[in-house]
Amino acid sequence: MHRRVATLLLTVLTAVTAAAQSTTPPARRPAARKPVPPPPPVKEAPELICPTPLGAGVNTKLDFCDVMSGRDVTAGVIVRFPAHKGPVTLSFDLHNRHTYSEEQVKGNRAFARYTATVGVLTMDNTLVQRAVVQNEFRKVSDFVDRIGGGAGPAGIKAVAPTGIESISILIPEDEVQVSILGEKLTVERLDGTATYSSPGRPIAVISNVMIEYRPPPPPPAKAAPAPKKR
């Protein structure tokens, strides 16, 4: 009797051991990689090519650039963009330009109403957006700033920016640079109105040029090489 019980227990124990050995634990799944968050947006002054700089502001210390009329995008104010993902936001302040005359101001004849239109274009001459600034000039306080480096009193130029319009334009992702060209300028004075659009004429002034963009994501990390078999 005892022998039969021992034989039965041995049989059961052997079966349990064999089943345990034949059951393989489930393979562990590798932990899912968390998606890499996109880099934060960057706002900075871009690389700028200004063919006709007006000069630096005496008070603001900003660089002011004349925007000339024309049809050749390579001759405009060129704004270059670094590597980026998604569209780029281009912003700048747009001004009219006025030539100051102390005599006209004292004689109450300095009034002028300016309306300037410029275009932001891709390098294949496609218009992205137009921008307009309009303002009136009557007295010195209507200047945004005075420009140094001139032959006038205290070395100040007679020409200076007046009026201000803050411009913001969304540039398509594929563009690496754009051109800003003048289109036309309308000037209303006490003695009449004139419109200018012939190539090579200063139409407006820009300053405080900035871009905001998102840098491209970093390249994916290379997988670690498999360990060599001994």
C-alpha positions as CSV (number, residue, x, y, z in Angstrom):
1,M,0.0,0.0,0.0
2,H,2.7,2.4,1.0
3,R,4.6,1.5,-2.2
4,R,1.6,2.4,-4.4
5,V,1.1,5.7,-2.7
6,A,4.8,6.6,-3.1
7,T,4.7,5.5,-6.8
8,L,1.6,7.7,-7.3
9,L,3.2,10.7,-5.7
10,L,6.4,10.2,-7.7
11,T,4.3,10.1,-10.9
12,V,2.4,13.3,-10.1
13,L,5.6,15.1,-9.1
14,T,7.3,14.1,-12.3
15,A,4.4,15.4,-14.4
16,V,4.3,18.7,-12.5
17,T,8.0,19.1,-13.0
18,A,7.8,18.3,-16.7
19,A,4.9,20.8,-17.2
20,A,6.8,23.5,-15.4
21,Q,9.9,22.9,-17.5
22,S,7.9,22.9,-20.8
23,T,6.1,26.2,-20.0
24,T,8.2,29.1,-21.1
25,P,7.6,32.5,-19.6
26,P,6.2,35.1,-22.1
27,A,8.8,37.3,-23.8
28,R,9.1,40.8,-22.4
29,R,8.1,43.5,-24.8
30,P,10.6,46.3,-25.1
31,A,9.3,49.5,-23.5
32,A,7.7,51.8,-26.0
33,R,9.8,54.8,-26.8
34,K,8.3,58.1,-25.8
35,P,8.0,60.4,-28.8
36,V,10.6,63.1,-28.9
37,P,9.0,66.5,-28.2
38,P,9.5,69.1,-31.0
39,P,12.1,71.8,-30.3
40,P,10.7,75.0,-28.9
41,P,10.2,77.9,-31.3
42,V,13.0,80.3,-31.8
43,K,12.6,84.1,-32.3
44,E,15.7,86.0,-33.5
45,A,17.0,88.6,-35.9
46,P,17.6,86.9,-39.3
47,E,20.5,87.3,-41.7
48,L,19.5,90.4,-43.7
49,I,20.9,91.8,-46.9
50,C,20.0,95.5,-47.2
51,P,21.3,97.0,-50.5
52,T,20.5,100.6,-49.4
53,P,20.8,101.1,-45.7
54,L,19.4,104.4,-44.4
55,G,21.4,104.2,-41.2
56,A,21.2,103.7,-37.4
57,G,18.6,105.5,-35.3
58,V,20.1,108.1,-32.9
59,N,17.7,107.2,-30.1
60,T,16.5,103.6,-30.8
61,K,19.9,102.4,-32.1
62,L,17.9,100.3,-34.6
63,D,19.1,99.8,-38.2
64,F,16.8,101.3,-40.8
65,C,16.8,100.0,-44.3
66,D,15.4,101.7,-47.4
67,V,13.0,99.5,-49.5
68,M,13.5,100.4,-53.2
69,S,10.9,99.9,-55.9
70,G,11.7,97.4,-58.6
71,R,10.8,94.1,-60.2
72,D,14.1,92.2,-59.7
73,V,13.7,90.2,-56.4
74,T,17.5,89.7,-56.2
75,A,17.8,93.5,-55.8
76,G,15.3,93.8,-52.9
77,V,15.9,93.5,-49.2
78,I,16.8,89.8,-48.7
79,V,15.8,88.0,-45.6
80,R,17.3,84.5,-45.1
81,F,16.0,81.8,-42.9
82,P,17.9,79.0,-41.1
83,A,16.9,75.4,-41.3
84,H,13.3,75.1,-40.0
85,K,10.3,72.8,-39.7
86,G,6.9,74.3,-40.6
87,P,6.2,77.9,-41.7
88,V,8.3,80.9,-40.6
89,T,6.8,84.1,-39.2
90,L,8.5,87.2,-40.6
91,S,7.8,90.4,-38.7
92,F,9.1,94.0,-39.2
93,D,8.2,97.6,-38.7
94,L,7.3,99.5,-41.9
95,H,7.8,103.3,-42.1
96,N,7.4,106.1,-44.5
97,R,10.4,108.4,-45.1
98,H,10.3,112.2,-44.9
99,T,13.0,114.8,-45.8
100,Y,12.9,117.4,-43.1
101,S,12.9,121.1,-43.8
102,E,13.1,123.5,-40.8
103,E,11.9,126.3,-43.1
104,Q,8.7,124.4,-44.1
105,V,8.0,123.6,-40.5
106,K,8.3,127.2,-39.4
107,G,6.2,128.3,-42.3
108,N,3.5,125.7,-41.6
109,R,4.1,124.1,-45.0
110,A,5.6,120.8,-43.9
111,F,2.3,118.8,-44.1
112,A,2.6,115.5,-46.1
113,R,0.5,112.4,-46.1
114,Y,2.4,109.3,-47.2
115,T,1.0,105.9,-48.3
116,A,3.7,103.3,-49.1
117,T,3.1,99.8,-50.4
118,V,5.7,97.1,-50.4
119,G,5.6,93.4,-51.3
120,V,7.2,90.3,-49.7
121,L,8.1,87.9,-52.5
122,T,9.6,84.4,-52.9
123,M,12.7,84.2,-55.0
124,D,10.7,82.9,-58.0
125,N,8.8,86.3,-57.9
126,T,5.7,84.9,-56.3
127,L,3.9,87.5,-54.0
128,V,3.5,86.2,-50.5
129,Q,1.8,89.3,-49.1
130,R,1.6,93.1,-49.5
131,A,2.1,95.6,-46.6
132,V,1.0,99.2,-46.4
133,V,1.9,102.1,-44.1
134,Q,0.1,105.4,-44.1
135,N,0.7,108.5,-41.9
136,E,0.9,112.2,-41.9
137,F,3.9,114.4,-41.1
138,R,3.6,118.0,-39.7
139,K,6.4,118.4,-37.2
140,V,9.6,116.9,-35.8
141,S,7.8,114.8,-33.3
142,D,6.2,112.9,-36.2
143,F,9.6,111.2,-36.8
144,V,10.1,107.7,-35.4
145,D,13.8,108.5,-34.9
146,R,16.5,110.6,-36.5
147,I,19.3,109.0,-38.4
148,G,23.0,109.7,-37.6
149,G,25.8,110.0,-40.1
150,G,24.4,113.1,-42.0
151,A,25.8,116.5,-42.8
152,G,23.1,118.3,-40.8
153,P,23.3,119.7,-37.3
154,A,24.8,117.2,-34.8
155,G,25.5,114.9,-37.7
156,I,21.8,114.1,-38.3
157,K,20.4,113.2,-41.8
158,A,17.5,115.2,-43.2
159,V,15.8,112.0,-44.3
160,A,14.3,109.9,-41.5
161,P,11.5,107.4,-40.9
162,T,8.0,108.6,-40.0
163,G,4.9,106.6,-39.1
164,I,5.0,102.9,-38.1
165,E,3.0,99.8,-39.0
166,S,3.9,96.5,-37.4
167,I,3.8,93.8,-40.1
168,S,3.6,90.0,-39.5
169,I,3.7,87.6,-42.5
170,L,3.6,83.7,-42.5
171,I,6.2,82.4,-45.0
172,P,5.7,78.8,-46.4
173,E,7.9,76.1,-45.1
174,D,9.7,75.4,-48.4
175,E,11.2,79.0,-48.6
176,V,14.7,79.6,-47.5
177,Q,14.7,83.3,-48.2
178,V,12.4,86.1,-49.3
179,S,12.7,89.5,-50.9
180,I,11.1,92.8,-49.9
181,L,10.5,95.2,-52.8
182,G,8.7,98.6,-53.0
183,E,5.6,98.9,-55.2
184,K,4.4,102.4,-55.0
185,L,4.4,105.6,-52.9
186,T,1.7,108.2,-52.9
187,V,2.5,111.6,-51.4
188,E,-0.2,114.2,-50.7
189,R,1.1,117.8,-50.1
190,L,-0.5,121.2,-49.9
191,D,0.4,121.8,-53.5
192,G,-0.9,118.5,-54.9
193,T,-0.6,114.7,-55.0
194,A,2.0,112.5,-56.7
195,T,2.5,108.8,-57.0
196,Y,5.9,107.1,-57.5
197,S,6.6,103.6,-58.7
198,S,9.5,103.8,-61.2
199,P,12.3,101.3,-60.5
200,G,15.1,102.3,-58.2
201,R,13.2,104.8,-56.1
202,P,13.0,104.6,-52.3
203,I,9.4,103.7,-51.3
204,A,9.5,102.9,-47.6
205,V,11.8,102.0,-44.7
206,I,11.9,98.9,-42.6
207,S,13.4,98.2,-39.2
208,N,13.2,95.7,-36.3
209,V,13.2,92.7,-38.7
210,M,12.6,89.4,-36.8
211,I,11.8,85.8,-37.6
212,E,10.1,83.1,-35.5
213,Y,10.5,79.5,-36.5
214,R,10.7,75.9,-35.1
215,P,14.1,74.2,-35.7
216,P,14.0,70.8,-37.4
217,P,13.9,67.8,-35.1
218,P,17.2,66.1,-34.2
219,P,18.1,63.0,-36.3
220,P,17.0,59.7,-34.7
221,A,19.6,58.1,-32.4
222,K,21.5,55.2,-33.9
223,A,20.7,51.8,-32.5
224,A,23.5,50.3,-30.3
225,P,25.4,47.5,-32.1
226,A,24.6,44.0,-31.1
227,P,27.2,42.4,-28.7
228,K,29.7,40.1,-30.4
229,K,29.4,36.4,-29.8
230,R,32.3,34.9,-28.0
